[in-house]
């Protein structure tokens, strides 16, 4: 529990002052088209999440886009090398790697067909990756894994911030891999207004 308090405390300190990502709630799947409406002016909607399609959903691609990269660089105090993201149409997983001189972390979003499938996949990841602590205030469920990675469930999407490639602190000021995982998950969840 002490580790969780330290991680959350550092993550909160790192993310203070960052605004949420600007996004559209009416963008079409994978089109990249938006309405120009920012988070500050969006009103809540009750639309159901969309199932996976031939292209990743807009919220999935947000994890690797320029705005997310800029926000992560601002929090960590160091810019990453982010090669072109990948989309696996068979498994419905969108992912990218953030590379640094001292290692890397990977962001991935798994899109599911509905609530039951999303919860089942989330629970299976908990068993597979070794869930150690439950995290509050992230999505509709989140946990830490035994290596300090973070897994978050939001609507029909599962975000994984895999820090297994970070072997020591990174950034300016230096930030532990576990604090990086929580901070990055918090930044991404701040961007996810809708499907």
KACOR-V964344 format. One record per pair of residues at least 24 apart in sequence whose ideal C-beta (glycine too) atoms are under 10 Angstrom apart, sorted by the first residue. I is the first residue (numbers start at 1). J is the second residue. Records with the same first field share a line. If there is no record, write none. Layout:
BEGIN
I: J ; J
END
This chain:
BEGIN
1: 133
3: 132 ; 133 ; 144 ; 148 ; 176 ; 178
4: 132 ; 133 ; 134 ; 135 ; 136 ; 144 ; 178 ; 182
5: 133
6: 176 ; 178 ; 179
7: 133 ; 135 ; 144 ; 148 ; 150 ; 176 ; 177 ; 178 ; 179 ; 180 ; 181 ; 182 ; 183
8: 133 ; 135 ; 136 ; 137 ; 144 ; 178 ; 179 ; 182 ; 183 ; 186
9: 179 ; 182
10: 173 ; 175 ; 176 ; 178 ; 179 ; 180 ; 182 ; 183
11: 75 ; 135 ; 150 ; 175 ; 176 ; 178 ; 179 ; 180 ; 181 ; 182 ; 183 ; 184 ; 185 ; 186 ; 187
12: 137 ; 179 ; 182 ; 183 ; 186
13: 173 ; 175 ; 179 ; 183
14: 74 ; 75 ; 76 ; 77 ; 171 ; 173 ; 175 ; 179 ; 180 ; 182 ; 183 ; 184 ; 186 ; 187
15: 71 ; 74 ; 75 ; 182 ; 183 ; 184 ; 186 ; 187 ; 190
16: 75
17: 74 ; 75
18: 71 ; 72 ; 74 ; 75 ; 183 ; 186 ; 187 ; 190
19: 71 ; 190
20: 71 ; 187 ; 189 ; 190 ; 191 ; 192 ; 193
21: 62 ; 65 ; 67 ; 68 ; 70 ; 71 ; 187 ; 188 ; 189 ; 190 ; 191 ; 192 ; 193
22: 67 ; 191 ; 193
23: 58 ; 59 ; 62 ; 65 ; 67 ; 190 ; 191 ; 192 ; 193 ; 194
24: 58 ; 193 ; 194
25: 58 ; 59 ; 193 ; 194 ; 195
26: 58 ; 194
27: 57 ; 58 ; 59 ; 61 ; 62 ; 194 ; 195
28: 53 ; 55 ; 57 ; 58
29: 53 ; 54 ; 55 ; 56 ; 57 ; 58 ; 59 ; 60 ; 111 ; 195
30: 54 ; 55 ; 56 ; 57 ; 58 ; 60 ; 61 ; 87 ; 94
31: 55 ; 58
32: 58 ; 61 ; 65
33: 58
34: 58
37: 193
38: 193
39: 190 ; 191 ; 193
42: 193 ; 194
44: 193 ; 194
45: 193 ; 194 ; 195
47: 155 ; 194 ; 195
48: 114 ; 115 ; 155 ; 156 ; 195
49: 111 ; 112 ; 113 ; 114 ; 115 ; 118 ; 154 ; 155 ; 156 ; 157 ; 194 ; 195
50: 111 ; 155 ; 156 ; 157 ; 194 ; 195
51: 92 ; 111 ; 112 ; 113 ; 114 ; 117 ; 156 ; 195
52: 89 ; 91 ; 92 ; 93 ; 94 ; 110 ; 111 ; 112 ; 113 ; 156 ; 157
53: 89 ; 92 ; 111
54: 87 ; 89 ; 92
55: 87 ; 89 ; 94
56: 85 ; 86 ; 87 ; 88 ; 89 ; 92 ; 93 ; 94 ; 95 ; 109 ; 111 ; 157
57: 92 ; 94 ; 109 ; 111 ; 155 ; 156 ; 157 ; 194 ; 195
58: 192 ; 194 ; 195
59: 94 ; 109 ; 111 ; 154 ; 155 ; 156 ; 157 ; 159 ; 188 ; 191 ; 192 ; 193 ; 194 ; 195
60: 85 ; 87 ; 92 ; 93 ; 94 ; 95 ; 107 ; 108 ; 109 ; 110 ; 111 ; 157 ; 159 ; 192 ; 195
61: 85 ; 87 ; 94 ; 96 ; 109
62: 94 ; 107 ; 109 ; 188 ; 191 ; 192 ; 193
63: 94 ; 95 ; 96 ; 107 ; 108 ; 109 ; 157 ; 159 ; 160 ; 161 ; 184 ; 185 ; 187 ; 188 ; 191 ; 192
64: 94 ; 95 ; 96 ; 97 ; 98 ; 107 ; 108 ; 109 ; 188
65: 96 ; 191
67: 187 ; 191
68: 96 ; 98 ; 107 ; 184 ; 187 ; 188 ; 190 ; 191
69: 96 ; 98
71: 183 ; 184 ; 187 ; 188 ; 190 ; 191
72: 98 ; 105 ; 107 ; 171 ; 180 ; 183 ; 184 ; 187 ; 188
73: 98 ; 171
74: 187
75: 171 ; 175 ; 179 ; 180 ; 183 ; 184 ; 186 ; 187
76: 100 ; 170 ; 171 ; 172 ; 173 ; 174 ; 175 ; 179 ; 180 ; 183 ; 184 ; 187
77: 170 ; 171 ; 172 ; 173 ; 174 ; 175
78: 102 ; 170 ; 171 ; 172 ; 174 ; 175
80: 104 ; 105 ; 170
82: 107
85: 109
87: 111
92: 156 ; 157
93: 158 ; 160
94: 157
95: 160 ; 162
97: 162 ; 165
98: 161 ; 163 ; 165 ; 166 ; 170 ; 180 ; 184
99: 165
100: 165 ; 166 ; 170 ; 171 ; 180
101: 170
102: 165 ; 166 ; 167 ; 168 ; 169 ; 170 ; 171 ; 174 ; 177
103: 163 ; 164 ; 165 ; 166 ; 167 ; 168 ; 169 ; 170 ; 177 ; 180
104: 162 ; 163 ; 164 ; 165 ; 166 ; 167 ; 170
105: 149 ; 160 ; 161 ; 162 ; 163 ; 164 ; 165 ; 166 ; 170 ; 177 ; 180 ; 181 ; 184
106: 149 ; 160 ; 161 ; 162 ; 163 ; 164 ; 165
107: 159 ; 160 ; 161 ; 162 ; 184 ; 185 ; 188
108: 151 ; 158 ; 159 ; 160 ; 161 ; 162
109: 152 ; 154 ; 157 ; 158 ; 159 ; 160 ; 188 ; 192
110: 151 ; 153 ; 156 ; 157 ; 158 ; 159 ; 160
111: 155 ; 156 ; 157 ; 158 ; 195
112: 153 ; 155 ; 156 ; 157 ; 158
113: 156
114: 156
115: 140 ; 153 ; 155 ; 156
117: 156
118: 153 ; 154 ; 155 ; 156 ; 157 ; 158
119: 153 ; 156 ; 158
121: 151 ; 153 ; 156 ; 157 ; 158
122: 151 ; 152 ; 153 ; 157 ; 158
123: 153
124: 158
125: 149 ; 151 ; 153 ; 158 ; 160
126: 151
129: 160 ; 162 ; 164
135: 181 ; 182 ; 185 ; 186
137: 186 ; 189
138: 182 ; 185 ; 186 ; 188 ; 189
139: 185 ; 188 ; 189 ; 192
142: 182 ; 185 ; 186 ; 189
144: 178 ; 181 ; 182 ; 185
145: 178 ; 181
147: 177 ; 178 ; 181
148: 176 ; 177 ; 178 ; 179 ; 180 ; 181 ; 182
149: 177 ; 178 ; 180 ; 181 ; 182 ; 185
150: 178 ; 180 ; 181 ; 182 ; 183 ; 184 ; 185 ; 186 ; 188
151: 181 ; 185
152: 185 ; 186 ; 188 ; 189 ; 192
154: 188 ; 189 ; 192 ; 195
155: 192 ; 194 ; 195
156: 195
157: 192 ; 195
159: 184 ; 185 ; 188 ; 189 ; 192
160: 185
161: 185 ; 186 ; 187 ; 188
END
